[in-house]
Amino acid sequence: MPTIEQKIARKQDELNRLKTRQRKLETGQKVIIGGMMLSLAKDDPQIAEQLLKWIDGNITRKTDLDRLEDVITELRSSFEKGFSRGL
C-alpha cells in the first residue's frame, strides 16, 4: 500500500506531465500562428507594416531582436516593395 507521500509524488508527477503537455500545445499554437502571420506579412505590405510596428512596440530584449533580425529585414523589404508599388 503506497504511503501518502508516495501518492502525493505520483499526483505531482501527473500534474507535471499535464503541464508539460499544455506548454507543448501552447508552443505549437504560437508557432502555427506566428508562421501564418509571417506568411501573410510577406505577401501583404500593410500586414508587414503592422507586424513591424508590433515588433517595434513590444519586443525590447536585444537577444530577441537579434533573433528576429532576418525576419525584420524581410518584412521591411516586403513593406518597401509594396510601398514603391503604391499599395
Order of alpha helices (4+ residues) and beta strands (2+ residues): alpha-alpha-alpha-alpha
